[in-house]
Amino acid sequence: MTGQMCWLPKFGTNGALILHLRLESHQPWRPYTQFAGIAVPDYPVPKGSKGWATYQKLFNAGWTLIPTSQGATDSTNPSLAA
């Protein structure tokens, strides 16, 4: 199984980016923490990137990284659009 990944702002934050995932390009982005069967625990690094360990796992499995600028304006996510 492969999908898409994108670093997007966490809802309600001042721009801190976390990893978002979707299995199909027509689906909305969801935080990686909502994918219990896919996500792995974050590294215990103070102020580390949320989702970095999951990103590494999925990148090595062939998932596609979508640029933040593209993911933030994705038409499937009107709530994320700039």
PyMOL Python script that loads the backbone (N, CA, C, O; Angstrom):
from pymol import cmd

cmd.read_pdbstr("""\
ATOM      1  N   MET A   1       0.844  -1.176   0.000  1.00  0.00           N
ATOM      2  CA  MET A   1       0.000   0.000   0.000  1.00  0.00           C
ATOM      3  C   MET A   1       0.894   1.246   0.000  1.00  0.00           C
ATOM      4  O   MET A   1       1.804   1.370   0.820  1.00  0.00           O
ATOM      5  N   THR A   2       0.625   2.148  -0.914  1.00  0.00           N
ATOM      6  CA  THR A   2       1.337   3.420  -0.932  1.00  0.00           C
ATOM      7  C   THR A   2       0.321   4.547  -0.945  1.00  0.00           C
ATOM      8  O   THR A   2      -0.851   4.346  -1.264  1.00  0.00           O
ATOM      9  N   GLY A   3       0.784   5.717  -0.599  1.00  0.00           N
ATOM     10  CA  GLY A   3      -0.081   6.879  -0.554  1.00  0.00           C
ATOM     11  C   GLY A   3       0.738   8.136  -0.708  1.00  0.00           C
ATOM     12  O   GLY A   3       1.826   8.117  -1.283  1.00  0.00           O
ATOM     13  N   GLN A   4       0.206   9.235  -0.190  1.00  0.00           N
ATOM     14  CA  GLN A   4       0.861  10.531  -0.285  1.00  0.00           C
ATOM     15  C   GLN A   4       1.081  11.105   1.109  1.00  0.00           C
ATOM     16  O   GLN A   4       0.310  10.858   2.036  1.00  0.00           O
ATOM     17  N   MET A   5       2.162  11.882   1.227  1.00  0.00           N
ATOM     18  CA  MET A   5       2.512  12.543   2.484  1.00  0.00           C
ATOM     19  C   MET A   5       2.709  14.025   2.200  1.00  0.00           C
ATOM     20  O   MET A   5       3.100  14.408   1.097  1.00  0.00           O
ATOM     21  N   CYS A   6       2.438  14.851   3.197  1.00  0.00           N
ATOM     22  CA  CYS A   6       2.639  16.288   3.051  1.00  0.00           C
ATOM     23  C   CYS A   6       2.835  16.892   4.447  1.00  0.00           C
ATOM     24  O   CYS A   6       2.168  16.500   5.404  1.00  0.00           O
ATOM     25  N   TRP A   7       3.758  17.846   4.544  1.00  0.00           N
ATOM     26  CA  TRP A   7       3.971  18.567   5.799  1.00  0.00           C
ATOM     27  C   TRP A   7       3.060  19.785   5.794  1.00  0.00           C
ATOM     28  O   TRP A   7       3.274  20.724   5.026  1.00  0.00           O
ATOM     29  N   LEU A   8       2.043  19.770   6.651  1.00  0.00           N
ATOM     30  CA  LEU A   8       1.047  20.834   6.716  1.00  0.00           C
ATOM     31  C   LEU A   8       0.914  21.330   8.151  1.00  0.00           C
ATOM     32  O   LEU A   8       1.253  20.615   9.094  1.00  0.00           O
ATOM     33  N   PRO A   9       0.416  22.567   8.314  1.00  0.00           N
ATOM     34  CA  PRO A   9       0.231  23.085   9.671  1.00  0.00           C
ATOM     35  C   PRO A   9      -0.804  22.262  10.436  1.00  0.00           C
ATOM     36  O   PRO A   9      -1.827  21.848   9.892  1.00  0.00           O
ATOM     37  N   LYS A  10      -0.509  22.045  11.690  1.00  0.00           N
ATOM     38  CA  LYS A  10      -1.476  21.388  12.563  1.00  0.00           C
ATOM     39  C   LYS A  10      -2.583  22.390  12.840  1.00  0.00           C
ATOM     40  O   LYS A  10      -2.307  23.555  13.127  1.00  0.00           O
ATOM     41  N   PHE A  11      -3.818  21.953  12.757  1.00  0.00           N
ATOM     42  CA  PHE A  11      -4.956  22.840  12.979  1.00  0.00           C
ATOM     43  C   PHE A  11      -4.826  23.542  14.322  1.00  0.00           C
ATOM     44  O   PHE A  11      -4.578  22.900  15.343  1.00  0.00           O
ATOM     45  N   GLY A  12      -4.992  24.855  14.320  1.00  0.00           N
ATOM     46  CA  GLY A  12      -4.961  25.624  15.549  1.00  0.00           C
ATOM     47  C   GLY A  12      -3.565  25.997  16.024  1.00  0.00           C
ATOM     48  O   GLY A  12      -3.404  26.443  17.159  1.00  0.00           O
ATOM     49  N   THR A  13      -2.542  25.822  15.172  1.00  0.00           N
ATOM     50  CA  THR A  13      -1.190  26.180  15.583  1.00  0.00           C
ATOM     51  C   THR A  13      -0.719  27.408  14.824  1.00  0.00           C
ATOM     52  O   THR A  13      -1.375  27.876  13.893  1.00  0.00           O
ATOM     53  N   ASN A  14       0.420  27.914  15.236  1.00  0.00           N
ATOM     54  CA  ASN A  14       0.981  29.104  14.610  1.00  0.00           C
ATOM     55  C   ASN A  14       1.911  28.736  13.457  1.00  0.00           C
ATOM     56  O   ASN A  14       2.925  29.400  13.241  1.00  0.00           O
ATOM     57  N   GLY A  15       1.578  27.702  12.731  1.00  0.00           N
ATOM     58  CA  GLY A  15       2.379  27.339  11.581  1.00  0.00           C
ATOM     59  C   GLY A  15       3.286  26.147  11.781  1.00  0.00           C
ATOM     60  O   GLY A  15       4.008  25.773  10.857  1.00  0.00           O
ATOM     61  N   ALA A  16       3.276  25.528  12.970  1.00  0.00           N
ATOM     62  CA  ALA A  16       4.091  24.340  13.178  1.00  0.00           C
ATOM     63  C   ALA A  16       3.588  23.235  12.255  1.00  0.00           C
ATOM     64  O   ALA A  16       2.394  22.933  12.243  1.00  0.00           O
ATOM     65  N   LEU A  17       4.484  22.637  11.489  1.00  0.00           N
ATOM     66  CA  LEU A  17       4.102  21.625  10.518  1.00  0.00           C
ATOM     67  C   LEU A  17       4.187  20.225  11.115  1.00  0.00           C
ATOM     68  O   LEU A  17       5.114  19.905  11.859  1.00  0.00           O
ATOM     69  N   ILE A  18       3.213  19.407  10.775  1.00  0.00           N
ATOM     70  CA  ILE A  18       3.245  17.988  11.134  1.00  0.00           C
ATOM     71  C   ILE A  18       2.925  17.201   9.870  1.00  0.00           C
ATOM     72  O   ILE A  18       2.382  17.745   8.908  1.00  0.00           O
ATOM     73  N   LEU A  19       3.261  15.941   9.882  1.00  0.00           N
ATOM     74  CA  LEU A  19       3.026  15.086   8.729  1.00  0.00           C
ATOM     75  C   LEU A  19       1.540  14.768   8.584  1.00  0.00           C
ATOM     76  O   LEU A  19       0.868  14.391   9.544  1.00  0.00           O
ATOM     77  N   HIS A  20       1.050  14.928   7.362  1.00  0.00           N
ATOM     78  CA  HIS A  20      -0.321  14.553   7.022  1.00  0.00           C
ATOM     79  C   HIS A  20      -0.243  13.474   5.947  1.00  0.00           C
ATOM     80  O   HIS A  20       0.692  13.439   5.148  1.00  0.00           O
ATOM     81  N   LEU A  21      -1.241  12.599   5.944  1.00  0.00           N
ATOM     82  CA  LEU A  21      -1.258  11.475   5.016  1.00  0.00           C
ATOM     83  C   LEU A  21      -2.608  11.367   4.322  1.00  0.00           C
ATOM     84  O   LEU A  21      -3.623  11.870   4.804  1.00  0.00           O
ATOM     85  N   ARG A  22      -2.588  10.698   3.181  1.00  0.00           N
ATOM     86  CA  ARG A  22      -3.815  10.252   2.531  1.00  0.00           C
ATOM     87  C   ARG A  22      -3.456   9.059   1.656  1.00  0.00           C
ATOM     88  O   ARG A  22      -2.355   8.978   1.112  1.00  0.00           O
ATOM     89  N   LEU A  23      -4.402   8.138   1.530  1.00  0.00           N
ATOM     90  CA  LEU A  23      -4.165   6.923   0.763  1.00  0.00           C
ATOM     91  C   LEU A  23      -4.435   7.118  -0.723  1.00  0.00           C
ATOM     92  O   LEU A  23      -3.832   6.440  -1.554  1.00  0.00           O
ATOM     93  N   GLU A  24      -5.335   8.037  -1.067  1.00  0.00           N
ATOM     94  CA  GLU A  24      -5.702   8.337  -2.456  1.00  0.00           C
ATOM     95  C   GLU A  24      -5.689   9.845  -2.657  1.00  0.00           C
ATOM     96  O   GLU A  24      -5.982  10.598  -1.729  1.00  0.00           O
ATOM     97  N   SER A  25      -5.351  10.290  -3.863  1.00  0.00           N
ATOM     98  CA  SER A  25      -5.211  11.726  -4.124  1.00  0.00           C
ATOM     99  C   SER A  25      -6.522  12.497  -4.011  1.00  0.00           C
ATOM    100  O   SER A  25      -6.498  13.716  -3.842  1.00  0.00           O
ATOM    101  N   HIS A  26      -7.663  11.820  -4.101  1.00  0.00           N
ATOM    102  CA  HIS A  26      -8.953  12.512  -3.990  1.00  0.00           C
ATOM    103  C   HIS A  26      -9.422  12.639  -2.535  1.00  0.00           C
ATOM    104  O   HIS A  26     -10.432  13.290  -2.266  1.00  0.00           O
ATOM    105  N   GLN A  27      -8.706  12.030  -1.611  1.00  0.00           N
ATOM    106  CA  GLN A  27      -9.080  12.087  -0.198  1.00  0.00           C
ATOM    107  C   GLN A  27      -8.501  13.332   0.466  1.00  0.00           C
ATOM    108  O   GLN A  27      -7.500  13.878   0.002  1.00  0.00           O
ATOM    109  N   PRO A  28      -9.125  13.779   1.545  1.00  0.00           N
ATOM    110  CA  PRO A  28      -8.566  14.914   2.290  1.00  0.00           C
ATOM    111  C   PRO A  28      -7.332  14.486   3.088  1.00  0.00           C
ATOM    112  O   PRO A  28      -7.176  13.314   3.429  1.00  0.00           O
ATOM    113  N   TRP A  29      -6.467  15.444   3.378  1.00  0.00           N
ATOM    114  CA  TRP A  29      -5.293  15.184   4.222  1.00  0.00           C
ATOM    115  C   TRP A  29      -5.748  14.989   5.650  1.00  0.00           C
ATOM    116  O   TRP A  29      -6.666  15.666   6.114  1.00  0.00           O
ATOM    117  N   ARG A  30      -5.105  14.058   6.356  1.00  0.00           N
ATOM    118  CA  ARG A  30      -5.367  13.824   7.775  1.00  0.00           C
ATOM    119  C   ARG A  30      -4.034  13.708   8.489  1.00  0.00           C
ATOM    120  O   ARG A  30      -3.072  13.197   7.915  1.00  0.00           O
ATOM    121  N   PRO A  31      -3.954  14.176   9.742  1.00  0.00           N
ATOM    122  CA  PRO A  31      -2.701  14.044  10.503  1.00  0.00           C
ATOM    123  C   PRO A  31      -2.284  12.582  10.605  1.00  0.00           C
ATOM    124  O   PRO A  31      -3.127  11.689  10.696  1.00  0.00           O
ATOM    125  N   TYR A  32      -1.001  12.354  10.591  1.00  0.00           N
ATOM    126  CA  TYR A  32      -0.468  10.993  10.640  1.00  0.00           C
ATOM    127  C   TYR A  32      -0.939  10.226  11.873  1.00  0.00           C
ATOM    128  O   TYR A  32      -1.016   8.998  11.842  1.00  0.00           O
ATOM    129  N   THR A  33      -1.253  10.927  12.945  1.00  0.00           N
ATOM    130  CA  THR A  33      -1.683  10.274  14.178  1.00  0.00           C
ATOM    131  C   THR A  33      -3.040   9.583  14.024  1.00  0.00           C
ATOM    132  O   THR A  33      -3.415   8.773  14.871  1.00  0.00           O
ATOM    133  N   GLN A  34      -3.777   9.889  12.960  1.00  0.00           N
ATOM    134  CA  GLN A  34      -5.068   9.252  12.711  1.00  0.00           C
ATOM    135  C   GLN A  34      -4.935   7.943  11.935  1.00  0.00           C
ATOM    136  O   GLN A  34      -5.937   7.308  11.605  1.00  0.00           O
ATOM    137  N   PHE A  35      -3.712   7.547  11.648  1.00  0.00           N
ATOM    138  CA  PHE A  35      -3.450   6.311  10.912  1.00  0.00           C
ATOM    139  C   PHE A  35      -2.732   5.327  11.838  1.00  0.00           C
ATOM    140  O   PHE A  35      -1.531   5.091  11.707  1.00  0.00           O
ATOM    141  N   ALA A  36      -3.489   4.763  12.769  1.00  0.00           N
ATOM    142  CA  ALA A  36      -2.899   3.901  13.793  1.00  0.00           C
ATOM    143  C   ALA A  36      -2.141   2.710  13.212  1.00  0.00           C
ATOM    144  O   ALA A  36      -1.123   2.307  13.776  1.00  0.00           O
ATOM    145  N   GLY A  37      -2.596   2.148  12.126  1.00  0.00           N
ATOM    146  CA  GLY A  37      -1.934   0.997  11.549  1.00  0.00           C
ATOM    147  C   GLY A  37      -0.729   1.333  10.698  1.00  0.00           C
ATOM    148  O   GLY A  37       0.003   0.438  10.276  1.00  0.00           O
ATOM    149  N   ILE A  38      -0.513   2.617  10.438  1.00  0.00           N
ATOM    150  CA  ILE A  38       0.572   3.056   9.557  1.00  0.00           C
ATOM    151  C   ILE A  38       1.639   3.848  10.317  1.00  0.00           C
ATOM    152  O   ILE A  38       2.836   3.644  10.120  1.00  0.00           O
ATOM    153  N   ALA A  39       1.190   4.746  11.181  1.00  0.00           N
ATOM    154  CA  ALA A  39       2.110   5.632  11.908  1.00  0.00           C
ATOM    155  C   ALA A  39       2.968   4.848  12.892  1.00  0.00           C
ATOM    156  O   ALA A  39       2.553   3.816  13.420  1.00  0.00           O
ATOM    157  N   VAL A  40       4.164   5.357  13.125  1.00  0.00           N
ATOM    158  CA  VAL A  40       5.054   4.787  14.141  1.00  0.00           C
ATOM    159  C   VAL A  40       5.317   5.864  15.191  1.00  0.00           C
ATOM    160  O   VAL A  40       5.128   7.048  14.912  1.00  0.00           O
ATOM    161  N   PRO A  41       5.750   5.479  16.391  1.00  0.00           N
ATOM    162  CA  PRO A  41       5.992   6.476  17.442  1.00  0.00           C
ATOM    163  C   PRO A  41       7.060   7.496  17.027  1.00  0.00           C
ATOM    164  O   PRO A  41       8.028   7.171  16.340  1.00  0.00           O
ATOM    165  N   ASP A  42       6.850   8.719  17.463  1.00  0.00           N
ATOM    166  CA  ASP A  42       7.829   9.779  17.193  1.00  0.00           C
ATOM    167  C   ASP A  42       9.117   9.514  17.961  1.00  0.00           C
ATOM    168  O   ASP A  42       9.113   8.866  19.008  1.00  0.00           O
ATOM    169  N   TYR A  43      10.208  10.024  17.425  1.00  0.00           N
ATOM    170  CA  TYR A  43      11.486   9.948  18.126  1.00  0.00           C
ATOM    171  C   TYR A  43      11.420  10.840  19.362  1.00  0.00           C
ATOM    172  O   TYR A  43      10.786  11.894  19.315  1.00  0.00           O
ATOM    173  N   PRO A  44      12.057  10.447  20.470  1.00  0.00           N
ATOM    174  CA  PRO A  44      12.031  11.262  21.688  1.00  0.00           C
ATOM    175  C   PRO A  44      13.049  12.408  21.622  1.00  0.00           C
ATOM    176  O   PRO A  44      14.004  12.450  22.398  1.00  0.00           O
ATOM    177  N   VAL A  45      12.831  13.325  20.690  1.00  0.00           N
ATOM    178  CA  VAL A  45      13.730  14.464  20.494  1.00  0.00           C
ATOM    179  C   VAL A  45      12.953  15.731  20.857  1.00  0.00           C
ATOM    180  O   VAL A  45      11.922  16.011  20.246  1.00  0.00           O
ATOM    181  N   PRO A  46      13.425  16.493  21.832  1.00  0.00           N
ATOM    182  CA  PRO A  46      12.720  17.727  22.187  1.00  0.00           C
ATOM    183  C   PRO A  46      12.576  18.645  20.969  1.00  0.00           C
ATOM    184  O   PRO A  46      13.549  18.917  20.266  1.00  0.00           O
ATOM    185  N   LYS A  47      11.373  19.108  20.735  1.00  0.00           N
ATOM    186  CA  LYS A  47      11.040  19.996  19.621  1.00  0.00           C
ATOM    187  C   LYS A  47      11.328  19.364  18.259  1.00  0.00           C
ATOM    188  O   LYS A  47      11.532  20.071  17.273  1.00  0.00           O
ATOM    189  N   GLY A  48      11.342  18.034  18.209  1.00  0.00           N
ATOM    190  CA  GLY A  48      11.558  17.325  16.953  1.00  0.00           C
ATOM    191  C   GLY A  48      10.326  17.406  16.057  1.00  0.00           C
ATOM    192  O   GLY A  48       9.233  17.725  16.524  1.00  0.00           O
ATOM    193  N   SER A  49      10.503  17.121  14.796  1.00  0.00           N
ATOM    194  CA  SER A  49       9.398  17.153  13.836  1.00  0.00           C
ATOM    195  C   SER A  49       8.390  16.054  14.147  1.00  0.00           C
ATOM    196  O   SER A  49       8.751  14.884  14.275  1.00  0.00           O
ATOM    197  N   LYS A  50       7.146  16.433  14.264  1.00  0.00           N
ATOM    198  CA  LYS A  50       6.086  15.469  14.550  1.00  0.00           C
ATOM    199  C   LYS A  50       5.762  14.705  13.273  1.00  0.00           C
ATOM    200  O   LYS A  50       5.248  15.263  12.304  1.00  0.00           O
ATOM    201  N   GLY A  51       6.073  13.427  13.299  1.00  0.00           N
ATOM    202  CA  GLY A  51       5.817  12.575  12.153  1.00  0.00           C
ATOM    203  C   GLY A  51       7.072  12.168  11.396  1.00  0.00           C
ATOM    204  O   GLY A  51       6.980  11.439  10.408  1.00  0.00           O
ATOM    205  N   TRP A  52       8.237  12.621  11.833  1.00  0.00           N
ATOM    206  CA  TRP A  52       9.481  12.336  11.107  1.00  0.00           C
ATOM    207  C   TRP A  52       9.749  10.835  11.007  1.00  0.00           C
ATOM    208  O   TRP A  52      10.141  10.355   9.944  1.00  0.00           O
ATOM    209  N   ALA A  53       9.549  10.096  12.074  1.00  0.00           N
ATOM    210  CA  ALA A  53       9.783   8.648  12.037  1.00  0.00           C
ATOM    211  C   ALA A  53       8.812   7.976  11.061  1.00  0.00           C
ATOM    212  O   ALA A  53       9.194   7.068  10.322  1.00  0.00           O
ATOM    213  N   THR A  54       7.561   8.424  11.064  1.00  0.00           N
ATOM    214  CA  THR A  54       6.576   7.880  10.129  1.00  0.00           C
ATOM    215  C   THR A  54       6.945   8.256   8.704  1.00  0.00           C
ATOM    216  O   THR A  54       6.831   7.430   7.798  1.00  0.00           O
ATOM    217  N   TYR A  55       7.383   9.485   8.494  1.00  0.00           N
ATOM    218  CA  TYR A  55       7.811   9.919   7.164  1.00  0.00           C
ATOM    219  C   TYR A  55       8.922   9.005   6.631  1.00  0.00           C
ATOM    220  O   TYR A  55       8.863   8.556   5.487  1.00  0.00           O
ATOM    221  N   GLN A  56       9.921   8.735   7.452  1.00  0.00           N
ATOM    222  CA  GLN A  56      11.037   7.895   7.016  1.00  0.00           C
ATOM    223  C   GLN A  56      10.565   6.493   6.638  1.00  0.00           C
ATOM    224  O   GLN A  56      10.998   5.937   5.629  1.00  0.00           O
ATOM    225  N   LYS A  57       9.690   5.935   7.441  1.00  0.00           N
ATOM    226  CA  LYS A  57       9.151   4.599   7.168  1.00  0.00           C
ATOM    227  C   LYS A  57       8.396   4.588   5.841  1.00  0.00           C
ATOM    228  O   LYS A  57       8.616   3.712   5.005  1.00  0.00           O
ATOM    229  N   LEU A  58       7.506   5.563   5.650  1.00  0.00           N
ATOM    230  CA  LEU A  58       6.668   5.570   4.456  1.00  0.00           C
ATOM    231  C   LEU A  58       7.450   5.958   3.205  1.00  0.00           C
ATOM    232  O   LEU A  58       7.172   5.437   2.125  1.00  0.00           O
ATOM    233  N   PHE A  59       8.408   6.849   3.326  1.00  0.00           N
ATOM    234  CA  PHE A  59       9.243   7.225   2.185  1.00  0.00           C
ATOM    235  C   PHE A  59       9.986   5.984   1.672  1.00  0.00           C
ATOM    236  O   PHE A  59      10.054   5.740   0.467  1.00  0.00           O
ATOM    237  N   ASN A  60      10.531   5.222   2.593  1.00  0.00           N
ATOM    238  CA  ASN A  60      11.246   3.993   2.214  1.00  0.00           C
ATOM    239  C   ASN A  60      10.310   2.941   1.627  1.00  0.00           C
ATOM    240  O   ASN A  60      10.755   2.050   0.904  1.00  0.00           O
ATOM    241  N   ALA A  61       9.027   3.037   1.932  1.00  0.00           N
ATOM    242  CA  ALA A  61       8.037   2.099   1.403  1.00  0.00           C
ATOM    243  C   ALA A  61       7.453   2.571   0.073  1.00  0.00           C
ATOM    244  O   ALA A  61       6.582   1.908  -0.489  1.00  0.00           O
ATOM    245  N   GLY A  62       7.925   3.714  -0.435  1.00  0.00           N
ATOM    246  CA  GLY A  62       7.479   4.179  -1.739  1.00  0.00           C
ATOM    247  C   GLY A  62       6.382   5.222  -1.755  1.00  0.00           C
ATOM    248  O   GLY A  62       5.836   5.528  -2.816  1.00  0.00           O
ATOM    249  N   TRP A  63       6.046   5.779  -0.591  1.00  0.00           N
ATOM    250  CA  TRP A  63       5.029   6.829  -0.567  1.00  0.00           C
ATOM    251  C   TRP A  63       5.585   8.092  -1.231  1.00  0.00           C
ATOM    252  O   TRP A  63       6.796   8.307  -1.260  1.00  0.00           O
ATOM    253  N   THR A  64       4.688   8.918  -1.761  1.00  0.00           N
ATOM    254  CA  THR A  64       5.057  10.135  -2.460  1.00  0.00           C
ATOM    255  C   THR A  64       4.941  11.335  -1.531  1.00  0.00           C
ATOM    256  O   THR A  64       3.951  11.482  -0.815  1.00  0.00           O
ATOM    257  N   LEU A  65       5.966  12.199  -1.549  1.00  0.00           N
ATOM    258  CA  LEU A  65       5.921  13.440  -0.781  1.00  0.00           C
ATOM    259  C   LEU A  65       5.389  14.550  -1.672  1.00  0.00           C
ATOM    260  O   LEU A  65       5.931  14.810  -2.747  1.00  0.00           O
ATOM    261  N   ILE A  66       4.331  15.198  -1.223  1.00  0.00           N
ATOM    262  CA  ILE A  66       3.718  16.326  -1.932  1.00  0.00           C
ATOM    263  C   ILE A  66       4.225  17.608  -1.273  1.00  0.00           C
ATOM    264  O   ILE A  66       4.216  17.709  -0.046  1.00  0.00           O
ATOM    265  N   PRO A  67       4.673  18.600  -2.071  1.00  0.00           N
ATOM    266  CA  PRO A  67       5.154  19.852  -1.477  1.00  0.00           C
ATOM    267  C   PRO A  67       4.081  20.526  -0.612  1.00  0.00           C
ATOM    268  O   PRO A  67       2.894  20.475  -0.935  1.00  0.00           O
ATOM    269  N   THR A  68       4.499  21.143   0.466  1.00  0.00           N
ATOM    270  CA  THR A  68       3.581  21.832   1.366  1.00  0.00           C
ATOM    271  C   THR A  68       2.726  22.847   0.613  1.00  0.00           C
ATOM    272  O   THR A  68       1.522  22.947   0.851  1.00  0.00           O
ATOM    273  N   SER A  69       3.342  23.594  -0.287  1.00  0.00           N
ATOM    274  CA  SER A  69       2.591  24.612  -1.027  1.00  0.00           C
ATOM    275  C   SER A  69       1.461  24.001  -1.853  1.00  0.00           C
ATOM    276  O   SER A  69       0.402  24.611  -1.998  1.00  0.00           O
ATOM    277  N   GLN A  70       1.674  22.822  -2.387  1.00  0.00           N
ATOM    278  CA  GLN A  70       0.646  22.147  -3.168  1.00  0.00           C
ATOM    279  C   GLN A  70      -0.419  21.537  -2.261  1.00  0.00           C
ATOM    280  O   GLN A  70      -1.612  21.649  -2.544  1.00  0.00           O
ATOM    281  N   GLY A  71      -0.006  20.907  -1.196  1.00  0.00           N
ATOM    282  CA  GLY A  71      -0.950  20.283  -0.276  1.00  0.00           C
ATOM    283  C   GLY A  71      -1.839  21.282   0.436  1.00  0.00           C
ATOM    284  O   GLY A  71      -3.002  20.993   0.717  1.00  0.00           O
ATOM    285  N   ALA A  72      -1.301  22.458   0.730  1.00  0.00           N
ATOM    286  CA  ALA A  72      -2.061  23.484   1.453  1.00  0.00           C
ATOM    287  C   ALA A  72      -3.153  24.113   0.595  1.00  0.00           C
ATOM    288  O   ALA A  72      -4.113  24.675   1.123  1.00  0.00           O
ATOM    289  N   THR A  73      -3.012  24.020  -0.709  1.00  0.00           N
ATOM    290  CA  THR A  73      -4.011  24.615  -1.600  1.00  0.00           C
ATOM    291  C   THR A  73      -4.816  23.554  -2.336  1.00  0.00           C
ATOM    292  O   THR A  73      -5.536  23.866  -3.285  1.00  0.00           O
ATOM    293  N   ASP A  74      -4.700  22.320  -1.913  1.00  0.00           N
ATOM    294  CA  ASP A  74      -5.378  21.202  -2.544  1.00  0.00           C
ATOM    295  C   ASP A  74      -6.895  21.416  -2.519  1.00  0.00           C
ATOM    296  O   ASP A  74      -7.462  21.760  -1.482  1.00  0.00           O
ATOM    297  N   SER A  75      -7.534  21.213  -3.651  1.00  0.00           N
ATOM    298  CA  SER A  75      -8.979  21.446  -3.742  1.00  0.00           C
ATOM    299  C   SER A  75      -9.782  20.458  -2.908  1.00  0.00           C
ATOM    300  O   SER A  75     -10.952  20.716  -2.624  1.00  0.00           O
ATOM    301  N   THR A  76      -9.189  19.333  -2.506  1.00  0.00           N
ATOM    302  CA  THR A  76      -9.929  18.391  -1.651  1.00  0.00           C
ATOM    303  C   THR A  76      -9.931  18.836  -0.200  1.00  0.00           C
ATOM    304  O   THR A  76     -10.581  18.217   0.642  1.00  0.00           O
ATOM    305  N   ASN A  77      -9.200  19.912   0.095  1.00  0.00           N
ATOM    306  CA  ASN A  77      -9.089  20.401   1.469  1.00  0.00           C
ATOM    307  C   ASN A  77      -9.389  21.891   1.556  1.00  0.00           C
ATOM    308  O   ASN A  77      -8.476  22.683   1.792  1.00  0.00           O
ATOM    309  N   PRO A  78     -10.636  22.293   1.373  1.00  0.00           N
ATOM    310  CA  PRO A  78     -10.939  23.720   1.444  1.00  0.00           C
ATOM    311  C   PRO A  78     -10.576  24.339   2.779  1.00  0.00           C
ATOM    312  O   PRO A  78     -10.307  25.539   2.832  1.00  0.00           O
ATOM    313  N   SER A  79     -10.556  23.576   3.854  1.00  0.00           N
ATOM    314  CA  SER A  79     -10.217  24.137   5.153  1.00  0.00           C
ATOM    315  C   SER A  79      -8.723  24.433   5.275  1.00  0.00           C
ATOM    316  O   SER A  79      -8.318  25.211   6.139  1.00  0.00           O
ATOM    317  N   LEU A  80      -7.893  23.816   4.412  1.00  0.00           N
ATOM    318  CA  LEU A  80      -6.458  24.060   4.438  1.00  0.00           C
ATOM    319  C   LEU A  80      -6.035  25.119   3.431  1.00  0.00           C
ATOM    320  O   LEU A  80      -4.918  25.632   3.504  1.00  0.00           O
ATOM    321  N   ALA A  81      -6.905  25.447   2.501  1.00  0.00           N
ATOM    322  CA  ALA A  81      -6.550  26.389   1.433  1.00  0.00           C
ATOM    323  C   ALA A  81      -6.170  27.743   2.012  1.00  0.00           C
ATOM    324  O   ALA A  81      -6.752  28.202   2.994  1.00  0.00           O
ATOM    325  N   ALA A  82      -5.177  28.375   1.382  1.00  0.00           N
ATOM    326  CA  ALA A  82      -4.702  29.676   1.854  1.00  0.00           C
ATOM    327  C   ALA A  82      -5.698  30.772   1.557  1.00  0.00           C
ATOM    328  O   ALA A  82      -5.457  31.932   1.887  1.00  0.00           O
TER     329      ALA A  82
END
""", "prot")
cmd.dss("prot")
cmd.show_as("cartoon", "prot")
cmd.util.cbc("prot")
cmd.orient("prot")
